[in-house]
Amino acid sequence: MKNIQRVETTQTLALNIFSMLVGFGDSQSRIFKESLMGKYMTIRDTLTSFVSVLRYTPQCIANIGNPLANNKLTRAM
């Protein structure tokens, strides 16, 4: 029974990762579409935010487990 539970847990966690990746791809395509239409944001806004996320990602990773935010991106999340 323990082995069955272990396999089921592993499969569930693997499917969570795939679900996350599909959600990420969907959100990125919608953001790109919205920026092309220009109603709420422009391509320049999208590129500026992308550069900002790239700049603060290493600090966000270093801040994992710390309850206090160490940069703007972590505070925004």
C-alpha positions in Angstrom: 0.0 0.0 0.0 2.9 2.4 0.8 4.4 1.8 -2.7 1.0 2.5 -4.4 0.7 5.7 -2.3 4.3 6.8 -3.2 3.7 6.3 -7.0 0.4 8.2 -6.8 2.0 11.1 -4.9 4.9 11.2 -7.5 2.4 11.3 -10.4 0.4 14.0 -8.8 3.4 16.2 -8.2 4.6 15.6 -11.8 1.2 16.6 -13.1 1.3 19.8 -11.0 4.5 20.8 -12.8 2.9 20.2 -16.2 -0.2 22.2 -15.1 2.1 25.1 -14.0 3.9 25.0 -17.4 0.7 25.1 -19.3 -0.6 28.0 -17.2 2.6 29.9 -17.7 2.5 29.4 -21.5 -1.2 30.5 -21.6 -0.5 33.6 -19.6 2.5 34.6 -21.7 0.5 34.2 -24.9 -2.4 36.3 -23.5 0.0 39.0 -22.3 1.7 39.1 -25.7 -1.7 39.3 -27.4 -2.9 42.1 -25.1 0.3 44.1 -25.7 -0.1 43.7 -29.5 -3.6 45.1 -29.3 -2.4 48.0 -27.1 -5.6 48.4 -25.1 -4.2 48.0 -21.6 -0.5 47.8 -22.2 2.0 48.2 -25.1 4.9 46.2 -26.3 7.3 48.6 -24.6 5.5 48.0 -21.2 5.8 44.2 -21.7 9.5 44.3 -22.6 10.2 46.7 -19.7 8.5 44.3 -17.2 10.3 41.3 -18.7 13.7 43.0 -18.2 12.7 43.9 -14.7 11.7 40.3 -13.9 15.0 39.0 -15.3 17.0 41.4 -13.2 15.3 40.5 -9.9 14.9 36.8 -10.4 18.3 35.8 -8.9 17.4 37.9 -5.8 14.0 36.2 -5.6 15.6 32.8 -5.7 18.1 33.8 -3.0 15.2 35.1 -0.8 13.3 31.7 -0.7 12.5 30.9 2.8 13.0 34.4 4.1 9.8 36.0 5.3 11.1 39.5 4.6 11.2 40.7 0.9 14.6 41.8 -0.3 13.6 43.4 -3.6 10.6 45.0 -5.4 9.6 41.9 -7.3 9.3 39.8 -4.2 7.3 42.5 -2.4 5.0 42.8 -5.3 4.3 39.1 -5.2 
